[in-house]
Amino acid sequence: MKTCYLLALVVWTCLLASCTTEEKREASTFKPDNPDVLHATVKKLTDVIVYDIFSPPVASRIYAYSSLAAYEAIRFQDPKQYPSFATKLNGFSSIPQPESGKTYDYTLAGIKALMTVAQKVTFSVDTLKIFEQNLMENYEHVLNKEVYDRSVLFGEEVGKAILARSTQDNYKQTRGFARYTVTESEGKWRPTPPDYMDATEPYWNTIMPLALDSAAHCRPPKPLEYKTDAQSPFYQEFKLVYDIGKNITEEQREIARFWDDNPFVSHHTGHATFATKKMTPGGHWMAIASLAARQTNADVIKSAQTYALTATALFDGFISCWEEKYRSQYIRPITVIHQQLDEHWEPLLQTPPFPEYSSGHGVISSSAATALTFLYGENFAFTDTTELEYGMGQRSFTSFNQAAIEASLSRLYGGIHYKFTCLASAEQGKKVGQQLLARTGLTKPEWVTANQ
């Protein structure tokens, strides 16, 4: 049997060697418009973001510009059904148009646009270039040279147009701003154990949003007044965090760990310290976007739209959230619990290095869920398997909104947010998502409307 298999393999190899170029193309299993090409490209971008350890806000910026570039090129497969929405957002001039009467492979153009952007906004450029080179070789084998060259050039032009906006969003300027000064005022945030790290992105509120009128556009209500007497609402809040931490259920523990999404967690064992890396909260929702597209067998245009709308919601969600964080500078549970209840208490999750109110997970999960619900419907059931590669299992949901609420409450179970913060943040994110949909003026897909 083994001998027969080897003989057949040799014969097949010889046949391929004798094939004409056209026959080799037909023998290829590579399909230029297969949405899996786009899904694999976005996944590679996530892998690079994890490896480079970008903070959650910065990661959302990478996803937004890269995904918008891909969509604005790919959409020309069906420009009437899939209009541009980058041109309706803040800071974009006109997007390049394909030459009338010429043939393009718009999936190739979209991949090239995405890579043109991604390689300018990440660190591990060589990894992306190798990935791109392998993809481009596949396209070269199946496309006419003129079509290939024209598509690549168009993708580069779209990518550069998106990048032009990225140079004007104030990101570069914030890299040189003064170090954040921690206030010693009562009830205000201060660095937390175990590493007492500096504040993350304290000037993110100065980044130009995409769909919001300003960073303060969807500002949430003020947080509870800081009072630690046993009758105060705030006391009840941090006492609840403490009590849950002391009596946490197995399901609460599982939920907290599943939605942790901390890109850099330090572990201390005696004198030894090591770190683990995972995808960011935004990366988790981009992976959920991929799940939705795959589950519905979405074509490459719908998949590109899914990524772009989700990423834009994430980007503005982080800007809105970070504006409130450094405006209110609210104290973290671990700090007040150590001061008022138990100096040895530890949360299940490692407290991230920025103020408590509002919750990043709560805001961006809700903004992303709002965008995905618009595209796929209110009752879109799915099993989130995106955390399997990080050893966090899987969870099933009846809707994106159910997943978003669980993601928000996971921060309460993890001991790093108050319950009132989780609930207010979910509402804040919903408003961000609604503003995005209003700004883009997109029409709800017919099949979603028909099933509601």
N, C-alpha and C positions, 0 to 999 in steps of 0.2 A: 504493500500500500504506500509506504514511504517512498519507494523507488518510483512508482507511478506518479506520485505528487511532484517529485523533483523533475521528472521527465516533462510533465505538463508545464511546469514553471519555466523550464528551458525553452520549450516550444513557444510559449506565450511571449517570452522575452525576445526571441528571434523574430517573431511576427511583428512586434512593436518596432523593432529596429529596422524592418523592411518597409514599414508604413510610410506613406507620403505625409507631408506636413498637415494636410487637411484631415487625413484619417486619424492622425495623432490627436488633433483637436477634438474630433468626434469621440475618441476613446476617453478623453479627459472627463473626470467626474465633476470638475469645477464649473459651477454655474454663476455667472457674473452677478445676476440679480437676486441671488439667494440671500434672504435677510440674515442667515447665520453668519455671513461675512461681517455685517455690521455688528451683530451681537458679540462676535469674537473680538472685534476691534475695541468696542466699549469695555469688554472684560479685560483686555490687555491694558487699557488705560487705567482701570481700577487697580490692577496688579502693580502698576508703576506708582500710583498714588500711595498705595500701602507701603511699597518698598521705600519710597522717598520720605515717608512719614509727614505728609502735609497735614496741617491742622484742618478740622472740619470746615471752617469758613473758607479757607484757601482751596480746599478740595472742591467745594461747591462752585467756585469761580472757574476752576479747570473744567469741570463737567459742563458748565453752562456754555462757555465759549466754544468748546470742542463740539458739543452736541448741536448747537445752533448752526455751526459751520456745516456739519453733515446734512442737517435738514434743509438748509437753504440751497444746497446743491442738488440733493436727491429729489426734492419736491418737483423739479421740472419734468419728472416722469409724468406728472399729472398736475400741472400748475393751477388749473381751474378748481379742482377739488382740494388742493393743498396750497393755499396762498402763503405768501411770505408773512411771518409775524415778527421777524427781527426788525423790519422797517417801521413797525408800530411801537417799538420799544425805545427807551431813552438812549440817545447817543449814537445811533446808527445812521449813516448816510445811506445812499442807495446801494443795493447788492448787485454785483455783476450779473448780466443776463447772457444766456447762451446765444450763439450766432444763429439767426433764423435760417432754416433750410439745411442746417448741418446736422449730422448724426453724432450723438454723444452716448456714452454709457454713464448714466447719472449716478449709479451706485458707485462706480469707480471714482467719479468726481467727488461724491460725498465722502468716501473714505480718504481721498487725498486732501479734501478740505479739513476734515477732522484731524488728520495727522499733521497738516501744516500748522494748525493751531497748537495741538498737544505738544509738539516738539519745541515750541517756544515758551510754554508755561509749566513745564516739568523739568526735573533734573536728569533722570535716566534716559537721555535722548537716544543713546546708542541702542538701548533695548527696543525702543519704538521704531528706530530706523531699520533694524534687522527684521522686525515683524512686518513693517511696511514693504520692505524689499521682497520678502517672500510672497506677499499678497500681489504686488505689482507683477512679479514674474508669472503668476497664474493668469492675470488679466492679459499680459502680453501674448500668452499662448493661445488665447481664445478670441482676441479682438484684432480687427484690422488695424494696422499701425497708425493710420491717420486718425481713426476713431480713438484709439488709445491715447495718442499724443494730445489730441484736442480735449479729451476728457480730463486728463491729468492737468493740463494748463488751466482749464476752467475751474477745477477744484482748488488749485493754488490761488487763483484770483479771488474766489469766494473766501477761502481761509484768510487771506491777507486783509480782506475787507472786514472780517470779524475781528481780526487782530488789531486793526486800526482803532476800534472801539476800546479794546482792552488797554491800550496805551493811554487812554484818556479817563480811565475810571478812578484814578487817584491811588491805585494799588502801589505803584512804584514809589510814590511820595511817602506812603505810610511806612515803607521799609526804613526810612530815615528819621521818623518821628522820635521824640524823647521817650525814654523808658517810663512806663506807667508808675505813678507814685501811689502807694497804698495809704489810705487814710486810716487813722486810728480811732475814728469816731465810732461811737457805740452803735451796734447793729449793722455795721458795714463790713463788706467782704475783706478778708485777708487771706494770704496764702495758706494752704492746708497740707496736712501730712499725707503721705510719708515724705514727699520730696520738697514741699514748700516752693513750688515752681512759680516763676514770674507769670503775670497775667497774659493770657493768650489773646492776641489781636485786639488790644484795647481801642484802636482807632478804626475798627471795621465799619463803624457808623458813617465814616466819611467816604466809603466806597460808593460810587454811583450805582443805584439800583437799576434794574432792567424795566420793571413794570410799575413799581411804586413811584409816587410823586416825590417822595423823600424817604429817608430812613425812618422817620417818625410817622409815616402815613398810617400804619396800622398799630399804633402804640396801644398796649393793653392798659387796663386800670392800674392805679398805683398798688403796690403790694401792701400787705397788712402792716399796720404800725408796729414797730418793734417795742413790745412790752413783754417782760418776762414774769409778771405776777401770774399766779395759777389760774386766775379768772379771765385772763386776756385771750382773745382769739389766737394770737401768735403762739402763746404757750401751748395751747391745744394742738397747734400744728407741729411744733417740733417734738412735743411729747408723743404724738402719733408716729412720727418717723422713728423715734427711739423704741416705742413699743413694738412696732412692726419688725424692727431689726432684732429685737430680743426674742420674738416669737414667730419668726418668718416661716411660712408654710413652704412645702416643697414646690408647689406650683408658682408661688411668688418668687422663689429663688430661681426657678427655671426661666420665668418671664424676664427677670432682671438681667440675667446673664445673656439671654438670647438677644436682647436689645442693647447690650452694653456698648458695642461699636466704638470703643475707645481705641484710637489709632496707635497709642503708645502707653502701655501699662507697665509700670516698673514693679518688680517683685524683689522683696528683701528677705534673705535667709541668712541669719547671723550677720557676718560681715560681707557676704556676697550679695550682689545686686545684678539682676538681669531683666530684660524687657521683652514683651511680646507685642506683635503688631497685628492689627486687624483693619478691616475696611472701616471708613468713617460712617456716621449716620447717613450722610448723603449717599455714600457708596451703597449702603444697604437698600435705600429706596431706588437707586438706579438699577440695582439687581432685581428688585420687585417689578420695576417697569419692564425689564427684560422678560421676566416670568409672564407678565400679562400679555406681552406681544407674542411670545412663543405659544402660550396656552390657546390663543385665539387664531393662531396661524397667520398673524398679521404680515402683510407683505413688507418690503423694505421701506416704502414711503411711510406707511403707518407706523412702523417701528421707529423710524427716524423722528417722526413727529412726537411719538411717545417719549423718547429720550429727551428731545429738546424742550418740550413743555414741562416735563418733570424736573429737569435740571434748572430751568429758569425759576420754577417755584422754589427749589432748594436755595438758589442763590439769593433771591429776595427774602426768603425766610430767614436766612442767617443774618442778613443786614438788619432786618426788622428786630430780630431777637437781640443781636449784639448792641443795637442802639439802646434798648431798654436795660440790658445788663449793666452797662457802664454809666447809665444815667442814674439808676436806683442803687447800684453797688450793694446789693442785698447779701446779707450774711448767709453762709452755708450751714446746713444742719450740724455737721461735725463740730463746727466752731462753737455754736451756741449750746449744743448738748454737752460738750466738754466743760463749758463754763457753768452751766446751770444744773446738769443732771448726773453726769458720769464721765469722769475724765479718761476712763479706759475704754469707752464705747468706740466701736469701729463699724463703719458702714460696710455692707456687702460688696459694693463697688468702690473703686478708687475715685475719690472726688476730683473732677477735672479742674484745671487752674483758671477759673474765671468766676465772676459773681453768679449768684443763684437765680435771680429773677430777670427775665423769664427763662424757660427751659428750651434749650436748643432742640432736643429730641421732640418736645411737644410741638414747637412751632413748625419745624421743617417736616415732621411726619404728617401733620395736618395739611400743610400747604401742598405737599406732594400728593397726598391722598385726594385732595380736592381736584387737582389736575388729572389724576388717573381715573377718578370717578367720572369726570366729564367725558373722558375718552372711552371708558369701558363699562360704565353703568354703576348704579347704586348697589346692586346685589351681586357683585363679581366675587364669587368664591374662589379661593386659591390656597394652596399649601406653600408656605414660604420655606423653601429648601436652601436659601442663599447662604445660611450660616453653617451648613454641613461641613464645608471645607475648613472652617475654624473650630470645629468640634462642638458646636452649640446646638445641634439637633435641628428640628423643624417644628413649625407651628402652623395650624390651619385657621383660616378666617373666612367669614361670610361676606366681607366687604373690605375695601381699602380703609374706610373710616374706622371699622372695628380694629384693624391692625394699628391705625394711628393712635387711637385711644389707649390701646394696650402699650404701645411704645412710650406714650407719655407717662402713664401710671407706673411703668417699669422703673422710672427714676425714683419714685416714692419707695418702691420695694427695695431698690438698691441703696437707699439711705442717703441720696445726694440731692433730693428735691422735696419740697413740701407739697401736700396734696393740692392746696389752693393754687400753687404755681402750675402744677400739671394741668389742671382744668382751664385756667386762664390762658395758658400757652397754646392749648389746642384751639381755643377760640381765636387767638391771635393768628395762628397759622392758617385757619380757615379763611380769614379775611384777606390774608396775603394771596392765597390761591384764587379767591374770587376776584380780587383786583387784577390779577394776571389774566384771567379769562375775559374780563371786561375790556382790558386794554388791547388784547390781541383780536377781539371780535370774532373768534372762531365759531363756526357753526357746529353744534353737537352732532356727532355721527348719526345717520339715519337709524342704524340698527339699535343704537342706545335709546333713541327717542321711542322707537317702536316697542321696546321691551319695558318701558316705564309707565 
